[in-house]
Amino acid sequence: MKNNVYESKLTLPNFLADRYGRLNLQDLISVFIALSTEQTEQMDVPDVGELGYKWIITQYKLQINRMPKISEEVTIRTFIKEHNRVFTYREFELYDENNELLVHVLTVFALINEKRKLSRIPKELTEAFGSKESKRIRRLARPDLPNLKNQVKEKTYSVRYFDIDRNFHANNSMYFIWMLDALGDEFLARHDILAGNVVYEKEIYMDEEVVSYVDFKVDDQESLISRHQIKVNDISRAHANFTWKTNNVDYAADLKGLNNNK
């Protein structure tokens, strides 16, 4: 059965970008998830809520050749190549106007029942997508944890009303904000993201206090990697690794210009 590829074109609006015109990672993820929802709503598949289930995301694997900028017209595609009895593996691709692949994301979805237990995925939820059923469960590499016994940066956040989605827990894009914001203003300005690996462990709810930890390592290829962990009440809720490269942003000059304009 051929994969059912769903495609949409989008001119990226200003409000999805950072101060340098680069698309924010958390907003990119939100655009992708909205596209998958749009595809599902247009297909003849049962509503999982009516069946007593919910979809959850357990992991993202990201590869970023270049983060798109505002006003670019991009093409976004999504499809499901493979599933097994517990997980579906939905992929997203983002192309520029020259049909060059800028971003690829593999997203692992699981189905849970009303008791929040993993459930076998009914055939009627996958067959319309042309997904190939596999007997094996893919073992994706998991991100390294920061070494909390050594020097590590940490930042605390209170979960606010607007952080919560319709499932009454923190939207999964908020985890990206908490993780990346802990890196600090200068680091984010002077670096571009190349790859990411994010694992979700437990949900986060209204009024909880989130502590975001991060440290750095350099791998065998001399790539700079940030290692992240999100905790609530000292219990891990998510962890991630991101790979970075330096860019040509002159942060000191930007900061001086900002201060001169005050």
Secondary structure, DSSP 8 states (H G I E B T S, - for coil): -----EEEEEE--GGGB-TTSBB-HHHHHHHHHHHHHHHHHTSS---TTTTT-EEEEEEEEEEES---BTT-EEEEEEEEEEE-SSEEEEEEEEE-TT--EEEEEEEEEEEE-TTS-B----GGGTGGGT-EE-SS-----------TTSS-EEEEEE--GGGB-TTSSB-HHHHHHHHHHTT-HHHHHHEEEEEEEEEE-S---TT-EEEEEEEEEE-TT--EEEEEEEEETTEEEEEEEEEEEE----HHHHHHHHHHT-
